C-alpha cells in the first residue's frame, strides 16, 4: 500500500533533508517521499546499501556514518550542508533493538541501545542546529519514536525507555529552539516494513495483530513517511513540540479480552 504523495508535490522543493537510517524500511520510505516532495535527501548508515531510495526523478545520496559517535555525526552533517549549501530538515529515524532479558543482559548492551535510540538523535540535532537556524522560515526536526515509549515494552525495556526519552527531548528542544527550529515526533505503531522476514512471528501472528487494530491492517513505511513529510512541510508551520501517533488507532487493551473471556463467570 502506497500513501498518496500528490498533496506533498513541490512542498519541499529547494529544501535539503537528512534521514538517518534511510537505506531500508521506514527510513527508505521517508527518504523516497521527501524526494517526491521535491527535497534533496542525504541518508546515512554504517554500510552502503545496494540500492538508494528514489523519488521525484531523483535519488538520495549516501554517506557512511555511525550516528552514535558525536564526532562522526557532526562531520556527516557538515559534509551534507556544505555539499548542498544548506540544511532544512533532519529526520532522526535510525533506531531499534533486539529482544533481551533486562535482568541478565550486559550493561554494554543497554548502553548501545540508549546510544542509538536517544543519544544519536541528540548528537544529530545538536550538529544540525547551526545550519537549520540559518534558513528563512526556520528548520524542522522530526524524531521517529515508537509506541514502546508510551506503554510497557517487555523484552525491549531499555529501548522503550530510550524512546520515551526521545519524546521528552522533542518537547524540550521545541521549547528551547523555537521559533527558529520546529521539533516534532512521530509515535510509530506496528509496521510491516517489507523484506524477506515476516514481522511479529509469522503470517498467523501478523494477521491476528492486524485484525486487532482499529484500522485492521499493519502500517507500512509510507504511512510514517506521509506524516513525516507533513511535519517537515509548510503545512505544519504552526506545529512544534507535537507528538503525532501513527499506529492505526492503537493496540486493543488486554483487559477487554479478559473481560470478554470471563464474562458471566
MIDOSE-1310 file (N, C-alpha, C; in nm, 2 decimals, decimal comma, always signed):
residues 265
xxxx	+0,08/-0,12/+0,00/+0,00/+0,00/+0,00/+0,09/+0,12/+0,00; +0,06/+0,22/-0,09/+0,14/+0,34/-0,10/+0,06/+0,46/-0,07; +0,10/+0,54/+0,02/+0,03/+0,66/+0,06/+0,04/+0,76/-0,06; -0,07/+0,84/-0,08/-0,07/+0,94/-0,19/+0,04/+1,05/-0,16
xxxx	+0,10/+1,09/-0,26/+0,20/+1,20/-0,24/+0,16/+1,33/-0,31; +0,05/+1,33/-0,38/+0,02/+1,45/-0,46/+0,00/+1,57/-0,37; -0,05/+1,55/-0,25/-0,07/+1,67/-0,16/+0,06/+1,73/-0,12; +0,17/+1,65/-0,13/+0,30/+1,70/-0,09/+0,39/+1,75/-0,21
xxxx	+0,34/+1,73/-0,33/+0,42/+1,76/-0,45/+0,47/+1,91/-0,44; +0,60/+1,92/-0,46/+0,67/+2,05/-0,46/+0,66/+2,13/-0,33; +0,61/+2,07/-0,22/+0,61/+2,13/-0,09/+0,75/+2,16/-0,04; +0,84/+2,07/-0,08/+0,98/+2,09/-0,02/+1,08/+2,11/-0,13
xxxx	+1,04/+2,17/-0,24/+1,13/+2,20/-0,35/+1,24/+2,30/-0,30; +1,36/+2,27/-0,32/+1,47/+2,35/-0,28/+1,52/+2,32/-0,14; +1,45/+2,23/-0,07/+1,49/+2,20/+0,07/+1,59/+2,08/+0,07; +1,67/+2,08/+0,17/+1,77/+1,97/+0,19/+1,74/+1,89/+0,32
xxxx	+1,73/+1,76/+0,31/+1,69/+1,68/+0,42/+1,79/+1,57/+0,45; +1,81/+1,54/+0,58/+1,89/+1,42/+0,62/+1,79/+1,32/+0,68; +1,81/+1,20/+0,65/+1,73/+1,09/+0,71/+1,83/+0,99/+0,76; +1,85/+0,98/+0,89/+1,94/+0,87/+0,95/+1,87/+0,74/+0,93
xxxx	+1,95/+0,64/+0,90/+1,90/+0,50/+0,88/+1,80/+0,50/+0,76; +1,83/+0,58/+0,66/+1,74/+0,60/+0,55/+1,76/+0,50/+0,43; +1,84/+0,39/+0,45/+1,86/+0,30/+0,34/+1,76/+0,19/+0,33; +1,68/+0,16/+0,43/+1,59/+0,05/+0,43/+1,47/+0,08/+0,52
xxxx	+1,36/+0,00/+0,50/+1,25/+0,00/+0,59/+1,18/+0,14/+0,59; +1,14/+0,18/+0,71/+1,07/+0,31/+0,73/+1,16/+0,42/+0,68; +1,29/+0,42/+0,71/+1,38/+0,53/+0,67/+1,38/+0,54/+0,52; +1,39/+0,43/+0,44/+1,39/+0,44/+0,30/+1,26/+0,50/+0,25
xxxx	+1,15/+0,46/+0,31/+1,02/+0,51/+0,27/+1,01/+0,66/+0,29; +1,06/+0,71/+0,41/+1,07/+0,85/+0,43/+1,15/+0,93/+0,33; +1,27/+0,87/+0,30/+1,36/+0,93/+0,21/+1,29/+0,95/+0,07; +1,23/+0,84/+0,03/+1,16/+0,84/-0,11/+1,05/+0,94/-0,11
xxxx	+0,97/+0,96/-0,01/+0,86/+1,05/-0,01/+0,91/+1,20/+0,00; +1,02/+1,22/+0,07/+1,08/+1,35/+0,08/+1,13/+1,39/-0,06; +1,19/+1,29/-0,13/+1,23/+1,32/-0,27/+1,11/+1,35/-0,36; +1,00/+1,28/-0,34/+0,88/+1,30/-0,42/+0,83/+1,44/-0,39
xxxx	+0,85/+1,49/-0,27/+0,80/+1,62/-0,23/+0,89/+1,73/-0,28; +1,01/+1,70/-0,35/+1,09/+1,80/-0,41/+1,22/+1,82/-0,34; +1,25/+1,76/-0,22/+1,37/+1,78/-0,14/+1,49/+1,70/-0,20; +1,61/+1,75/-0,18/+1,73/+1,67/-0,19/+1,75/+1,60/-0,06
xxxx	+1,79/+1,47/-0,07/+1,79/+1,39/+0,05/+1,93/+1,32/+0,07; +1,98/+1,33/+0,19/+2,10/+1,26/+0,22/+2,06/+1,16/+0,33; +2,11/+1,03/+0,31/+2,09/+0,93/+0,41/+2,22/+0,88/+0,46; +2,22/+0,81/+0,57/+2,35/+0,76/+0,63/+2,32/+0,62/+0,69
xxxx	+2,43/+0,55/+0,71/+2,43/+0,42/+0,77/+2,58/+0,38/+0,79; +2,59/+0,27/+0,85/+2,73/+0,22/+0,87/+2,79/+0,15/+0,75; +2,70/+0,10/+0,66/+2,74/+0,04/+0,54/+2,65/+0,09/+0,42; +2,71/+0,10/+0,30/+2,63/+0,15/+0,19/+2,53/+0,05/+0,14
xxxx	+2,41/+0,09/+0,11/+2,31/-0,01/+0,06/+2,33/-0,04/-0,08; +2,27/-0,15/-0,13/+2,28/-0,19/-0,27/+2,21/-0,10/-0,36; +2,09/-0,05/-0,31/+2,01/+0,05/-0,39/+1,98/+0,17/-0,30; +1,96/+0,28/-0,36/+1,93/+0,40/-0,29/+1,79/+0,44/-0,31
xxxx	+1,72/+0,50/-0,21/+1,58/+0,55/-0,23/+1,57/+0,65/-0,35; +1,46/+0,64/-0,42/+1,44/+0,72/-0,53/+1,30/+0,78/-0,52; +1,28/+0,90/-0,59/+1,15/+0,96/-0,59/+1,16/+1,10/-0,66; +1,06/+1,14/-0,73/+1,06/+1,26/-0,80/+1,16/+1,28/-0,90
xxxx	+1,21/+1,17/-0,96/+1,31/+1,17/-1,06/+1,45/+1,19/-1,00; +1,47/+1,18/-0,87/+1,60/+1,20/-0,81/+1,63/+1,08/-0,72; +1,75/+1,07/-0,68/+1,80/+0,97/-0,59/+1,87/+1,02/-0,47; +1,85/+0,96/-0,36/+1,91/+1,00/-0,23/+2,06/+0,98/-0,25
xxxx	+2,14/+1,06/-0,17/+2,28/+1,04/-0,16/+2,32/+0,98/-0,03; +2,42/+0,89/-0,03/+2,46/+0,82/+0,09/+2,59/+0,86/+0,14; +2,60/+0,87/+0,28/+2,72/+0,90/+0,35/+2,74/+0,79/+0,45; +2,85/+0,73/+0,47/+2,87/+0,63/+0,58/+2,89/+0,71/+0,71
xxxx	+2,82/+0,67/+0,81/+2,82/+0,74/+0,94/+2,76/+0,65/+1,05; +2,83/+0,65/+1,16/+2,78/+0,58/+1,28/+2,72/+0,70/+1,37; +2,59/+0,72/+1,37/+2,53/+0,83/+1,43/+2,55/+0,83/+1,59; +2,59/+0,72/+1,64/+2,62/+0,71/+1,78/+2,74/+0,78/+1,83
xxxx	+2,83/+0,81/+1,73/+2,95/+0,88/+1,75/+2,93/+1,03/+1,73; +2,94/+1,11/+1,83/+2,91/+1,26/+1,81/+3,00/+1,32/+1,71; +3,13/+1,29/+1,70/+3,22/+1,35/+1,60/+3,18/+1,30/+1,46; +3,15/+1,18/+1,44/+3,11/+1,13/+1,31/+2,98/+1,20/+1,27
xxxx	+2,88/+1,21/+1,36/+2,76/+1,28/+1,33/+2,78/+1,42/+1,29; +2,87/+1,49/+1,36/+2,89/+1,63/+1,33/+2,96/+1,65/+1,19; +3,05/+1,55/+1,16/+3,12/+1,56/+1,03/+3,02/+1,53/+0,92; +2,93/+1,43/+0,94/+2,83/+1,40/+0,84/+2,74/+1,52/+0,81
xxxx	+2,69/+1,58/+0,91/+2,60/+1,70/+0,89/+2,68/+1,81/+0,82; +2,80/+1,83/+0,86/+2,88/+1,93/+0,79/+2,90/+1,90/+0,64; +2,93/+1,78/+0,61/+2,95/+1,74/+0,47/+2,83/+1,76/+0,39; +2,71/+1,72/+0,44/+2,59/+1,74/+0,37/+2,56/+1,88/+0,35
xxxx	+2,56/+1,96/+0,45/+2,53/+2,11/+0,44/+2,63/+2,18/+0,34; +2,75/+2,14/+0,34/+2,85/+2,21/+0,25/+2,82/+2,16/+0,11; +2,79/+2,03/+0,09/+2,76/+1,98/-0,04/+2,64/+2,04/-0,11; +2,54/+2,06/-0,03/+2,41/+2,12/-0,09/+2,40/+2,27/-0,06
xxxx	+2,48/+2,32/+0,02/+2,48/+2,46/+0,05/+2,38/+2,50/+0,16; +2,31/+2,41/+0,22/+2,21/+2,43/+0,32/+2,16/+2,30/+0,38; +2,09/+2,32/+0,49/+2,02/+2,20/+0,55/+1,89/+2,26/+0,62; +1,78/+2,19/+0,58/+1,65/+2,24/+0,62/+1,58/+2,14/+0,72
xxxx	+1,60/+2,01/+0,70/+1,52/+1,91/+0,76/+1,61/+1,80/+0,82; +1,59/+1,76/+0,94/+1,65/+1,64/+1,00/+1,55/+1,54/+1,04; +1,56/+1,42/+0,99/+1,47/+1,31/+1,04/+1,56/+1,21/+1,12; +1,54/+1,21/+1,25/+1,61/+1,11/+1,33/+1,54/+0,98/+1,33
xxxx	+1,57/+0,90/+1,24/+1,50/+0,77/+1,22/+1,57/+0,65/+1,27; +1,71/+0,65/+1,26/+1,78/+0,53/+1,30/+1,75/+0,49/+1,44; +1,73/+0,36/+1,46/+1,69/+0,31/+1,59/+1,66/+0,16/+1,58; +1,62/+0,11/+1,70/+1,58/-0,03/+1,70/+1,65/-0,10/+1,82
xxxx	+1,60/-0,22/+1,84/+1,67/-0,31/+1,95/+1,62/-0,45/+1,93; +1,71/-0,55/+1,95/+1,66/-0,69/+1,96/+1,61/-0,71/+2,10; +1,52/-0,81/+2,11/+1,47/-0,85/+2,24/+1,58/-0,90/+2,33; +1,57/-0,87/+2,46/+1,67/-0,92/+2,55/+1,61/-0,91/+2,69
xxxx	+1,66/-1,00/+2,78/+1,61/-1,01/+2,92/+1,68/-0,90/+3,00; +1,61/-0,80/+3,04/+1,67/-0,69/+3,11/+1,74/-0,73/+3,24; +1,71/-0,84/+3,30/+1,77/-0,89/+3,42/+1,91/-0,95/+3,40; +1,94/-0,99/+3,28/+2,06/-1,07/+3,26/+2,15/-1,01/+3,15
xxxx	+2,10/-0,92/+3,06/+2,18/-0,87/+2,95/+2,29/-0,78/+3,01; +2,39/-0,77/+2,93/+2,51/-0,69/+2,98/+2,48/-0,54/+2,98; +2,54/-0,47/+3,07/+2,53/-0,32/+3,07/+2,57/-0,26/+2,94; +2,67/-0,32/+2,87/+2,72/-0,26/+2,75/+2,60/-0,27/+2,64
xxxx	+2,52/-0,38/+2,65/+2,41/-0,39/+2,55/+2,31/-0,27/+2,58; +2,28/-0,25/+2,70/+2,19/-0,14/+2,73/+2,25/+0,00/+2,69; +2,37/+0,02/+2,71/+2,44/+0,14/+2,67/+2,43/+0,16/+2,52; +2,44/+0,06/+2,44/+2,43/+0,07/+2,29/+2,29/+0,10/+2,25
xxxx	+2,19/+0,04/+2,32/+2,05/+0,07/+2,28/+2,02/+0,22/+2,31; +2,06/+0,27/+2,42/+2,04/+0,41/+2,46/+2,12/+0,50/+2,36; +2,24/+0,46/+2,32/+2,32/+0,54/+2,23/+2,26/+0,56/+2,10; +2,20/+0,45/+2,05/+2,14/+0,46/+1,91/+2,00/+0,53/+1,92
xxxx	+1,92/+0,50/+2,02/+1,78/+0,55/+2,01/+1,76/+0,68/+2,08; +1,85/+0,73/+2,16/+1,84/+0,86/+2,23/+1,96/+0,95/+2,21; +2,08/+0,90/+2,23/+2,20/+0,99/+2,22/+2,22/+1,02/+2,07; +2,20/+0,93/+1,98/+2,23/+0,97/+1,84/+2,14/+1,08/+1,79
xxxx	+2,00/+1,08/+1,82/+1,92/+1,20/+1,79/+1,97/+1,33/+1,86; +2,02/+1,32/+1,98/+2,08/+1,44/+2,04/+2,20/+1,49/+1,97; +2,29/+1,40/+1,93/+2,41/+1,43/+1,86/+2,38/+1,50/+1,72; +2,29/+1,43/+1,65/+2,25/+1,48/+1,52/+2,18/+1,62/+1,53
xxxx	+2,09/+1,63/+1,62/+2,01/+1,76/+1,64/+2,11/+1,87/+1,67; +2,20/+1,84/+1,76/+2,30/+1,95/+1,80/+2,38/+1,99/+1,68; +2,43/+1,89/+1,60/+2,51/+1,92/+1,49/+2,43/+2,00/+1,38; +2,30/+1,96/+1,36/+2,22/+2,03/+1,26/+2,18/+2,17/+1,30
xxxx	+2,17/+2,20/+1,43/+2,11/+2,32/+1,47/+2,16/+2,44/+1,41; +2,29/+2,46/+1,40/+2,35/+2,58/+1,34/+2,32/+2,60/+1,20; +2,29/+2,49/+1,13/+2,25/+2,50/+0,99/+2,10/+2,53/+0,97; +2,02/+2,47/+1,06/+1,88/+2,48/+1,05/+1,83/+2,63/+1,08
xxxx	+1,90/+2,69/+1,17/+1,86/+2,83/+1,21/+1,89/+2,93/+1,11; +1,97/+2,90/+1,01/+2,01/+2,99/+0,90/+1,90/+3,01/+0,80; +1,80/+2,92/+0,79/+1,70/+2,93/+0,69/+1,59/+3,02/+0,72; +1,55/+3,09/+0,61/+1,43/+3,18/+0,63/+1,31/+3,09/+0,65
xxxx	+1,24/+3,11/+0,75/+1,13/+3,03/+0,79/+1,16/+2,92/+0,88; +1,29/+2,90/+0,91/+1,34/+2,81/+1,01/+1,36/+2,67/+0,96; +1,40/+2,58/+1,04/+1,43/+2,44/+1,01/+1,33/+2,35/+1,08; +1,34/+2,22/+1,05/+1,25/+2,12/+1,11/+1,32/+2,00/+1,14
xxxx	+1,30/+1,94/+1,26/+1,35/+1,82/+1,31/+1,22/+1,73/+1,34; +1,23/+1,60/+1,29/+1,13/+1,50/+1,32/+1,19/+1,38/+1,38; +1,16/+1,35/+1,50/+1,21/+1,23/+1,57/+1,12/+1,11/+1,55; +1,17/+1,00/+1,51/+1,08/+0,88/+1,49/+1,09/+0,80/+1,62
xxxx	+0,98/+0,81/+1,69/+0,97/+0,74/+1,82/+0,89/+0,61/+1,80; +0,83/+0,55/+1,91/+0,76/+0,43/+1,90/+0,66/+0,42/+2,01; +0,56/+0,33/+1,98/+0,46/+0,30/+2,09/+0,53/+0,24/+2,21; +0,65/+0,18/+2,19/+0,72/+0,13/+2,30/+0,76/+0,23/+2,41
xxxx	+0,76/+0,36/+2,36/+0,80/+0,47/+2,45/+0,68/+0,52/+2,52; +0,56/+0,47/+2,49/+0,43/+0,52/+2,55/+0,36/+0,42/+2,64; +0,40/+0,29/+2,63/+0,34/+0,19/+2,71/+0,45/+0,09/+2,75; +0,42/-0,01/+2,84/+0,52/-0,11/+2,87/+0,58/-0,18/+2,75
xxxx	+0,71/-0,21/+2,76/+0,78/-0,27/+2,65/+0,86/-0,39/+2,70; +0,79/-0,49/+2,75/+0,87/-0,61/+2,80/+0,95/-0,67/+2,69; +1,07/-0,71/+2,73/+1,16/-0,77/+2,63/+1,25/-0,67/+2,56; +1,20/-0,54/+2,56/+1,28/-0,43/+2,50/+1,27/-0,31/+2,59
xxxx	+1,29/-0,33/+2,72/+1,26/-0,23/+2,82/+1,34/-0,11/+2,80; +1,47/-0,12/+2,78/+1,56/-0,01/+2,77/+1,53/+0,07/+2,63; +1,50/+0,00/+2,53/+1,45/+0,06/+2,41/+1,33/+0,15/+2,43; +1,23/+0,09/+2,50/+1,12/+0,17/+2,54/+1,15/+0,29/+2,62
xxxx	+1,24/+0,28/+2,71/+1,29/+0,39/+2,80/+1,35/+0,50/+2,71; +1,44/+0,45/+2,62/+1,51/+0,55/+2,53/+1,41/+0,62/+2,44; +1,31/+0,55/+2,39/+1,21/+0,62/+2,30/+1,12/+0,72/+2,39; +1,09/+0,68/+2,51/+1,02/+0,78/+2,60/+1,11/+0,90/+2,62
xxxx	+1,24/+0,88/+2,64/+1,33/+0,99/+2,65/+1,33/+1,08/+2,52; +1,32/+1,01/+2,41/+1,32/+1,09/+2,28/+1,19/+1,18/+2,27; +1,08/+1,13/+2,33/+0,96/+1,22/+2,33/+0,98/+1,34/+2,42; +1,05/+1,32/+2,54/+1,08/+1,43/+2,62/+1,18/+1,53/+2,56
xxxx	+1,28/+1,47/+2,49/+1,37/+1,56/+2,42/+1,30/+1,64/+2,31; +1,21/+1,58/+2,24/+1,13/+1,65/+2,14/+1,06/+1,78/+2,20; +0,99/+1,76/+2,31/+0,92/+1,87/+2,37/+1,01/+1,98/+2,42; +1,12/+1,94/+2,48/+1,22/+2,03/+2,54/+1,29/+2,11/+2,43
xxxx	+1,34/+2,05/+2,32/+1,40/+2,12/+2,22/+1,31/+2,21/+2,14; +1,18/+2,17/+2,13/+1,09/+2,26/+2,06/+1,07/+2,39/+2,14; +1,07/+2,38/+2,28/+1,06/+2,49/+2,36/+1,19/+2,58/+2,36; +1,30/+2,51/+2,35/+1,43/+2,58/+2,36/+1,47/+2,64/+2,23
xxxx	+1,44/+2,58/+2,12/+1,49/+2,62/+1,99/+1,39/+2,70/+1,90; +1,26/+2,71/+1,95/+1,16/+2,79/+1,88/+1,20/+2,94/+1,89; +1,17/+3,02/+1,79/+1,09/+2,98/+1,67/+1,18/+2,94/+1,55; +1,31/+2,93/+1,57/+1,40/+2,91/+1,46/+1,39/+2,76/+1,41
xxxx	+1,36/+2,67/+1,50/+1,36/+2,53/+1,46/+1,23/+2,46/+1,52; +1,15/+2,40/+1,44/+1,04/+2,32/+1,49/+1,08/+2,18/+1,51; +1,04/+2,13/+1,62/+1,08/+1,99/+1,66/+0,96/+1,91/+1,70; +0,93/+1,80/+1,63/+0,82/+1,72/+1,65/+0,86/+1,57/+1,65
xxxx	+0,77/+1,49/+1,69/+0,79/+1,34/+1,70/+0,68/+1,26/+1,64; +0,71/+1,15/+1,59/+0,60/+1,05/+1,55/+0,61/+0,93/+1,63; +0,50/+0,89/+1,69/+0,50/+0,76/+1,76/+0,45/+0,65/+1,66; +0,54/+0,57/+1,63/+0,51/+0,47/+1,52/+0,46/+0,34/+1,59
xxxx	+0,35/+0,29/+1,53/+0,29/+0,17/+1,58/+0,35/+0,04/+1,51; +0,27/-0,06/+1,50/+0,31/-0,19/+1,44/+0,32/-0,17/+1,29; +0,44/-0,19/+1,23/+0,47/-0,16/+1,09/+0,53/-0,29/+1,02; +0,48/-0,32/+0,91/+0,54/-0,42/+0,82/+0,63/-0,35/+0,73
xxxx	+0,76/-0,35/+0,75/+0,85/-0,27/+0,67/+0,90/-0,34/+0,55; +0,85/-0,46/+0,52/+0,89/-0,53/+0,40/+1,01/-0,61/+0,42; +1,07/-0,67/+0,32/+1,18/-0,76/+0,33/+1,14/-0,90/+0,34; +1,24/-0,99/+0,35/+1,21/-1,13/+0,35/+1,15/-1,18/+0,48
xxxx	+1,19/-1,12/+0,59/+1,14/-1,17/+0,72/+1,00/-1,13/+0,74; +0,91/-1,22/+0,79/+0,78/-1,18/+0,82/+0,78/-1,12/+0,96; +0,70/-1,01/+0,98/+0,71/-0,94/+1,11/+0,62/-1,01/+1,21; +0,67/-0,99/+1,34/+0,59/-1,04/+1,45/+0,56/-1,18/+1,46
xxxx	+0,66/-1,27/+1,42/+0,65/-1,41/+1,44/+0,59/-1,49/+1,33; +0,55/-1,44/+1,22/+0,50/-1,52/+1,11/+0,36/-1,47/+1,06; +0,31/-1,54/+0,96/+0,18/-1,50/+0,90/+0,07/-1,49/+1,00; +0,05/-1,60/+1,07/-0,07/-1,61/+1,16/-0,07/-1,50/+1,27
xxxx	+0,05/-1,48/+1,33/+0,06/-1,37/+1,43/+0,05/-1,23/+1,37; +0,11/-1,21/+1,25/+0,09/-1,08/+1,18/-0,06/-1,05/+1,15; -0,13/-1,15/+1,10/-0,27/-1,13/+1,06/-0,36/-1,11/+1,18; -0,32/-1,18/+1,29/-0,40/-1,16/+1,41/-0,38/-1,02/+1,47
xxxx	-0,26/-0,98/+1,47/-0,23/-0,84/+1,52/-0,30/-0,74/+1,43; -0,29/-0,75/+1,30/-0,36/-0,66/+1,21/-0,51/-0,65/+1,24; -0,57/-0,77/+1,26/-0,71/-0,77/+1,28/-0,75/-0,71/+1,41; -0,66/-0,70/+1,51/-0,69/-0,64/+1,64/-0,68/-0,49/+1,64
xxxx	-0,63/-0,43/+1,53/-0,61/-0,29/+1,53/-0,74/-0,22/+1,47; -0,78/-0,11/+1,52/-0,90/-0,04/+1,46/-0,90/-0,03/+1,31; -0,79/+0,00/+1,25/-0,78/+0,01/+1,10/-0,76/-0,12/+1,03; -0,75/-0,23/+1,11/-0,75/-0,37/+1,05/-0,63/-0,39/+0,96
xxxx	-0,52/-0,33/+0,98/-0,40/-0,36/+0,90/-0,28/-0,31/+0,97; -0,17/-0,37/+0,94/-0,04/-0,31/+0,99/-0,01/-0,19/+0,91; +0,07/-0,10/+0,97/+0,12/+0,01/+0,90/+0,23/-0,03/+0,80; +0,25/+0,06/+0,70/+0,36/+0,04/+0,61/+0,45/+0,16/+0,61
xxxx	+0,57/+0,15/+0,56/+0,66/+0,27/+0,57/+0,60/+0,40/+0,52; +0,52/+0,39/+0,41/+0,46/+0,51/+0,35/+0,37/+0,58/+0,45; +0,31/+0,51/+0,54/+0,22/+0,57/+0,64/+0,30/+0,67/+0,73; +0,42/+0,62/+0,77/+0,50/+0,70/+0,85/+0,56/+0,81/+0,77
xxxx	+0,60/+0,78/+0,65/+0,66/+0,88/+0,56/+0,57/+1,00/+0,53; +0,44/+0,97/+0,51/+0,35/+1,08/+0,48/+0,34/+1,17/+0,60; +0,33/+1,12/+0,72/+0,33/+1,20/+0,84/+0,46/+1,28/+0,86; +0,57/+1,22/+0,83/+0,70/+1,29/+0,84/+0,71/+1,41/+0,74
xxxx	+0,66/+1,38/+0,62/+0,67/+1,49/+0,52/+0,57/+1,60/+0,56; +0,46/+1,57/+0,61/+0,37/+1,68/+0,66/+0,43/+1,76/+0,76; +0,49/+1,70/+0,86/+0,55/+1,77/+0,97/+0,67/+1,85/+0,93; +0,74/+1,81/+0,82/+0,85/+1,88/+0,76/+0,81/+2,00/+0,67
xxxx	+0,69/+2,00/+0,63/+0,64/+2,10/+0,53/+0,58/+2,22/+0,58; +0,56/+2,32/+0,49/+0,49/+2,45/+0,54/+0,35/+2,42/+0,59; +0,29/+2,31/+0,56/+0,15/+2,28/+0,61/+0,16/+2,27/+0,76; +0,27/+2,24/+0,82/+0,28/+2,22/+0,96/+0,36/+2,34/+1,02
xxxx	+0,35/+2,46/+0,96/+0,43/+2,57/+1,01/+0,40/+2,61/+1,15; +0,28/+2,58/+1,21/+0,25/+2,61/+1,34/+0,25/+2,49/+1,43; +0,31/+2,39/+1,39/+0,32/+2,26/+1,47/+0,46/+2,24/+1,52; +0,48/+2,25/+1,65/+0,61/+2,22/+1,71/+0,59/+2,17/+1,85
xxxx	+0,67/+2,08/+1,90/+0,66/+2,01/+2,02/+0,54/+1,91/+2,03; +0,50/+1,87/+1,91/+0,39/+1,78/+1,90/+0,43/+1,63/+1,89; +0,35/+1,54/+1,93/+0,37/+1,40/+1,92/+0,25/+1,34/+1,84; +0,28/+1,30/+1,72/+0,18/+1,25/+1,63/+0,18/+1,10/+1,63
xxxx	+0,07/+1,04/+1,67/+0,06/+0,89/+1,68/+0,02/+0,83/+1,54; +0,10/+0,75/+1,49/+0,07/+0,68/+1,36/+0,07/+0,53/+1,39; -0,04/+0,48/+1,44/-0,05/+0,35/+1,49/-0,18/+0,27/+1,46; -0,25/+0,32/+1,36/-0,37/+0,26/+1,31/-0,48/+0,25/+1,41
xxxx	-0,48/+0,35/+1,51/-0,58/+0,35/+1,61/-0,54/+0,30/+1,75; -0,42/+0,24/+1,75/-0,37/+0,19/+1,88/-0,41/+0,04/+1,91; -0,33/-0,01/+2,00/-0,35/-0,15/+2,04/-0,46/-0,17/+2,13; -0,53/-0,28/+2,11/-0,65/-0,31/+2,20/-0,60/-0,34/+2,34
xxxx	-0,66/-0,28/+2,44/-0,62/-0,31/+2,58/-0,65/-0,45/+2,62; -0,55/-0,51/+2,68/-0,56/-0,65/+2,72/-0,68/-0,68/+2,81; -0,72/-0,58/+2,90/-0,82/-0,61/+2,99/-0,96/-0,64/+2,92; -0,98/-0,58/+2,80/-1,10/-0,61/+2,73/-1,11/-0,75/+2,69
xxxx	-1,00/-0,81/+2,65/-1,01/-0,95/+2,61/-1,03/-1,04/+2,74; -0,98/-1,00/+2,85/-1,00/-1,07/+2,98/-1,15/-1,06/+3,02; -1,20/-0,94/+3,00/-1,35/-0,92/+3,04/-1,43/-1,01/+2,95; -1,41/-1,01/+2,82/-1,49/-1,10/+2,73/-1,47/-1,24/+2,76
xxxx	-1,35/-1,29/+2,79/-1,32/-1,43/+2,82/-1,39/-1,48/+2,95; -1,40/-1,39/+3,05/-1,46/-1,43/+3,18/-1,60/-1,37/+3,20; -1,66/-1,32/+3,10/-1,79/-1,26/+3,11/-1,89/-1,37/+3,16; -1,97/-1,33/+3,26/-2,07/-1,43/+3,32/-2,01/-1,53/+3,41
x	-1,87/-1,52/+3,43/-1,81/-1,62/+3,52/-1,82/-1,59/+3,67
